[in-house]
Amino acid sequence: MSLNDRRRHPRFPFHSRTVFQLAGRYHNGTLVEASVAGGLVVCEEATMRIGEQCTLIVFNGKRPAFEVVGSVVNVHYPLAGIAFVGADPAVADALRRIIDLNLGALQLPAREEALALC
């Protein structure tokens, strides 16, 4: 059984620019997998530690799409697993719609257009 089969909230491929706030400093990164409960990020600008709290800002093009508080649960530099902590229901709904749109037929609008619908 694969790890994704065992997850309560499977992650799906996702690619979006992010900004992390860690210990009061901002760092650039990329969200490469997402679920309604967390995500996998690449951040080469900072070394994250398990248990560290962060704020993750996910962008749609040049503008922020949503912001969520998270906790670092896994680190294999430059990758970090982030569990979303107390995500606003609106953010969880937006993530579900984004994931559904990304998994749909190829004829669906580009992800940037889909994010604009959320």
C-alpha positions as CSV (number, residue, x, y, z in Angstrom):
1,M,0.0,0.0,0.0
2,S,1.5,3.4,-1.0
3,L,1.8,6.3,1.4
4,N,-0.9,8.2,-0.5
5,D,-3.3,5.2,-0.1
6,R,-2.7,5.4,3.7
7,R,-3.2,9.2,4.0
8,R,-6.5,10.5,5.3
9,H,-6.2,13.4,2.9
10,P,-4.1,12.4,-0.1
11,R,-1.8,14.9,-1.6
12,F,-2.0,15.9,-5.3
13,P,0.6,17.4,-7.6
14,F,0.4,21.2,-7.4
15,H,2.8,23.9,-8.4
16,S,2.5,27.4,-7.0
17,R,4.8,30.1,-5.7
18,T,4.7,30.5,-1.9
19,V,6.0,32.8,0.7
20,F,6.7,31.4,4.2
21,Q,6.9,33.4,7.4
22,L,9.2,31.6,9.8
23,A,10.3,33.3,13.1
24,G,9.3,36.7,11.7
25,R,11.2,36.4,8.5
26,Y,9.9,35.8,5.0
27,H,11.2,33.2,2.6
28,N,10.3,32.2,-1.0
29,G,9.3,28.7,-1.9
30,T,7.1,26.5,-4.0
31,L,4.2,24.3,-3.0
32,V,4.6,21.1,-5.1
33,E,1.9,18.9,-3.5
34,A,-1.3,19.9,-1.7
35,S,-4.2,18.4,0.2
36,V,-6.9,19.9,2.4
37,A,-4.8,19.1,5.4
38,G,-1.3,20.1,4.3
39,G,1.3,20.2,1.6
40,L,4.8,19.5,0.5
41,V,7.0,22.6,-0.1
42,V,10.4,23.3,-1.5
43,C,12.2,26.1,0.3
44,E,15.9,26.5,-0.3
45,E,16.2,29.9,1.5
46,A,15.6,28.6,5.0
47,T,16.2,25.5,7.0
48,M,12.9,24.4,8.6
49,R,12.7,22.4,11.8
50,I,10.1,19.8,12.7
51,G,7.5,21.4,15.1
52,E,8.2,25.0,13.8
53,Q,5.1,27.1,13.2
54,C,4.9,29.0,9.9
55,T,2.4,31.0,7.8
56,L,2.2,29.9,4.2
57,I,1.0,32.3,1.6
58,V,0.1,30.6,-1.7
59,F,0.1,32.8,-4.8
60,N,-2.1,32.8,-7.9
61,G,0.2,34.4,-10.4
62,K,1.4,37.6,-8.8
63,R,-1.4,37.9,-6.2
64,P,-2.0,35.9,-3.0
65,A,-4.7,33.2,-3.4
66,F,-4.9,32.2,0.3
67,E,-2.9,32.2,3.5
68,V,-2.8,29.4,6.1
69,V,-1.0,28.7,9.3
70,G,1.0,25.5,9.4
71,S,3.3,23.3,11.4
72,V,6.4,21.6,10.0
73,V,6.0,17.9,10.3
74,N,8.7,16.5,8.1
75,V,12.0,17.8,6.7
76,H,14.3,16.5,4.0
77,Y,16.0,19.7,2.9
78,P,14.9,21.4,0.7
79,L,11.6,19.7,1.1
80,A,9.3,20.2,4.1
81,G,5.9,18.7,4.9
82,I,3.6,21.2,6.4
83,A,0.4,20.3,8.2
84,F,-2.2,23.0,8.1
85,V,-3.3,24.0,11.6
86,G,-6.8,25.2,12.1
87,A,-7.4,26.1,8.5
88,D,-10.3,28.4,7.9
89,P,-13.2,26.5,6.3
90,A,-13.1,28.8,3.4
91,V,-9.4,28.0,2.8
92,A,-10.2,24.2,3.0
93,D,-13.1,24.7,0.5
94,A,-10.8,26.6,-1.9
95,L,-8.2,23.9,-1.6
96,R,-10.8,21.2,-2.4
97,R,-12.0,23.1,-5.5
98,I,-8.4,23.7,-6.7
99,I,-7.5,20.0,-6.2
100,D,-10.8,19.0,-8.0
101,L,-10.0,21.3,-10.9
102,N,-6.4,20.1,-11.2
103,L,-7.6,16.5,-11.3
104,G,-10.3,17.1,-13.9
105,A,-10.3,16.8,-17.6
106,L,-7.6,18.5,-19.7
107,Q,-10.2,20.8,-21.2
108,L,-10.6,22.6,-17.9
109,P,-9.2,26.1,-17.6
110,A,-5.6,26.7,-16.6
111,R,-4.9,26.5,-12.8
112,E,-4.5,30.3,-12.7
113,E,-8.0,30.7,-14.1
114,A,-9.4,28.1,-11.8
115,L,-7.9,29.8,-8.8
116,A,-9.6,33.0,-9.8
117,L,-12.9,31.2,-9.5
118,C,-12.3,30.3,-5.9
